[in-house]
Amino acid sequence: MLRAETLGGGAYPPLFDTHAHYDAHQFDADREQVLSDLPRQGVELVVNPGCDLASSAQAVDLAGRYPFVYAAVGIHPEECGGYVPEHIAQLRTLATHPKVVAIGEIGLDYYWKENPPRELQQRAFRDQMALAQELGLPVIVHDREAHGDCMDVVRDFPQVRGVFHCYSGSVEQAQELVKRGWMLSFTGVLTYNNARKAVEVAQAIPLEHLMVETDSPYMAPVPHRGKRCDSALVVHTCARLAEIKGISLEACARITLENGKRFFGLDR
């Protein structure tokens, strides 16, 4: 599979994939090989967020085994059907690991009718925001077709900072988030022909508030759309963001790397 070579070859710029799910079953056959190959492909850092208690524990385990991988722990809105407040204590314990850098992936998802009830999603979201506030950790927010309710939760926790991953909201909401000190992150969707809204947001928001991600194994960028994604493909999203901002790939990679390190409190 072609990687950065499709962008003209040469040395790989240092990249930070701020959101990738290597605990996912799509990597069961070759997880170790994929992760071991990432440093030579220019991927300097990866954050692996959990989606439930089990995957959060797996994320912590992977972070402990690979020096460039960090973890977030949380309960995804699609996975919160069995949520009870006692789960917060388990997340709190997982978050004591020194390589846990955020609470996530948390948030709201109103897209699928079969998702847990909205009231339960909101309860789990708010409880995890409270945990992040207690621990002084940032949050990684999933927002799908729930922009207004997500913003209401953000406003109710002014002390919590975070990132809206795979950002899909409006320019106006993005500007409010930036004023609150939040970050936005883009996946391979930014490279798609129909990504008009994402491009508008990328144009409007200062680069210092933007990060890049893959959401692996999903959201593979062009020219790999439809295939399993991994962190080596984040270079394509970074290249598209650089094009939108009118800067070089190397400059965009450096700035988004530093943004991610600052946001997650990494001193590497």
Residue pairs with C-beta under 8 A, 6 or more apart in sequence:
1 224
1 227
2 223
3 41
3 232
3 233
3 235
4 10
4 12
4 41
4 42
4 232
4 235
6 223
6 236
7 235
7 236
7 239
7 249
11 42
12 41
12 42
12 235
13 42
13 235
13 238
13 249
13 250
13 253
13 254
14 42
14 44
14 253
14 254
14 257
15 42
15 43
15 44
15 212
15 231
15 234
15 235
15 238
15 253
15 256
15 257
16 43
16 44
16 45
16 46
16 211
16 212
16 234
16 256
16 257
16 260
16 261
17 43
17 45
17 46
17 47
17 212
17 213
17 214
17 216
17 231
17 234
18 45
18 46
18 47
18 163
18 165
18 185
18 211
18 212
18 213
18 260
18 263
18 264
19 47
19 49
19 105
19 140
19 165
19 166
19 185
19 187
19 213
19 214
19 215
20 46
20 47
20 48
20 213
20 214
20 215
20 216
20 230
20 231
21 48
21 49
21 51
21 55
21 215
21 216
21 217
21 218
22 31
22 34
22 35
22 46
22 48
22 59
22 62
22 69
22 216
23 48
23 50
23 55
23 58
23 59
23 62
24 55
24 216
24 217
26 217
26 228
27 34
27 217
27 230
34 230
35 62
35 66
35 69
37 232
38 46
38 68
38 230
38 231
38 232
39 68
41 231
41 232
42 232
42 235
42 253
43 68
43 231
43 232
43 234
44 68
44 257
44 268
45 68
45 69
45 70
45 257
45 260
45 261
45 266
45 268
46 66
46 68
46 69
46 70
46 231
47 69
47 70
47 71
47 72
47 101
47 102
47 140
47 260
47 264
48 59
48 62
48 63
48 69
48 70
48 71
48 72
49 59
49 71
49 72
49 73
49 74
49 102
49 104
49 105
49 140
50 56
50 57
50 58
50 59
50 60
50 71
50 72
50 73
50 74
50 75
50 94
50 104
50 105
51 74
51 75
51 76
51 78
51 79
51 105
52 75
52 76
52 79
53 75
53 87
53 90
53 91
53 94
56 71
56 72
56 73
56 74
56 75
56 91
56 94
57 94
59 71
59 72
59 73
60 71
60 73
60 94
60 97
60 99
60 100
62 69
62 71
63 69
63 70
63 71
63 97
63 99
63 100
64 97
64 99
69 99
70 99
70 100
70 101
70 264
70 266
71 97
71 99
71 100
71 101
72 100
72 101
72 102
72 103
72 104
72 105
72 140
73 91
73 94
73 95
73 100
73 103
73 104
74 91
74 102
74 103
74 104
74 105
74 106
74 128
74 139
74 140
75 83
75 87
75 91
75 106
75 124
75 128
76 105
76 106
76 107
76 109
76 142
77 106
77 107
77 108
77 109
77 115
77 116
77 121
77 124
77 125
77 142
78 109
78 112
78 115
78 116
80 116
80 120
80 121
80 124
81 116
81 120
83 116
83 120
83 123
83 124
85 127
88 127
88 128
88 131
91 103
91 128
91 131
92 131
92 134
92 135
94 100
95 103
95 131
95 135
95 137
100 137
101 137
101 138
101 264
101 265
101 266
102 132
102 137
102 138
102 139
102 140
102 162
102 264
103 128
103 129
103 131
103 132
103 135
103 137
103 138
103 139
103 140
104 139
104 140
104 141
104 142
104 162
104 165
105 140
105 141
105 142
105 165
106 124
106 125
106 128
106 129
106 139
106 140
106 141
106 142
107 125
107 141
107 142
107 143
107 144
107 146
107 150
108 118
108 121
108 122
108 125
108 142
108 143
108 144
108 146
108 149
108 150
108 153
109 115
109 121
109 142
109 143
109 144
109 145
109 146
110 118
110 144
110 145
110 146
110 149
111 144
111 145
115 121
118 146
118 149
121 146
122 149
122 153
125 150
125 153
126 153
126 156
126 157
128 139
129 139
129 153
129 156
129 157
129 160
130 157
132 138
132 139
132 157
132 160
132 162
133 157
133 159
133 160
138 160
138 161
138 162
138 163
138 263
138 264
138 265
139 160
139 161
139 162
139 163
140 162
140 163
140 165
141 150
141 154
141 162
141 163
141 164
141 165
142 165
142 166
143 150
143 164
143 167
143 168
143 169
144 168
147 168
147 169
147 170
147 173
150 164
150 169
151 173
151 176
154 160
154 162
154 177
154 180
154 182
158 180
161 180
161 181
161 182
161 183
161 263
162 182
162 183
163 182
163 183
163 184
163 185
163 211
163 263
164 177
164 182
164 183
164 184
164 185
165 185
165 187
165 213
165 215
166 185
166 186
166 187
166 189
166 213
166 215
166 219
167 174
167 184
167 185
167 186
167 198
167 201
168 197
168 198
169 201
170 197
170 201
171 200
171 201
171 204
171 205
174 184
174 201
174 204
174 205
175 204
175 205
177 183
177 184
178 184
178 205
178 206
178 209
182 209
183 209
183 210
183 211
183 259
183 263
184 201
184 205
184 209
184 210
184 211
185 210
185 211
185 212
185 213
186 198
186 202
186 210
186 211
186 212
186 213
186 237
186 241
187 213
187 214
187 215
187 218
187 219
187 221
187 237
188 214
188 215
188 219
188 220
188 221
188 222
188 224
188 225
188 229
188 233
188 236
188 237
189 195
189 198
189 219
190 198
190 199
190 202
190 221
190 237
190 240
190 241
190 244
191 221
191 222
191 225
191 236
191 237
191 240
192 222
192 225
199 244
202 210
202 241
202 244
202 245
203 244
203 245
207 241
207 245
207 247
207 252
207 255
207 256
207 259
208 255
208 259
209 259
210 241
210 256
210 259
211 256
211 259
211 260
211 263
212 234
212 237
212 238
212 241
212 256
213 234
213 237
214 220
214 221
214 229
214 230
214 231
214 233
214 234
214 237
215 229
216 228
216 229
216 230
216 231
216 233
217 228
217 229
217 230
218 229
219 229
220 226
220 227
220 228
220 229
220 233
221 229
221 233
221 236
221 237
221 240
222 236
223 236
224 233
224 236
235 249
235 253
238 249
238 252
238 253
238 256
239 249
239 252
241 252
241 256
242 248
242 249
242 251
242 252
242 253
245 252
260 266
261 267
261 268
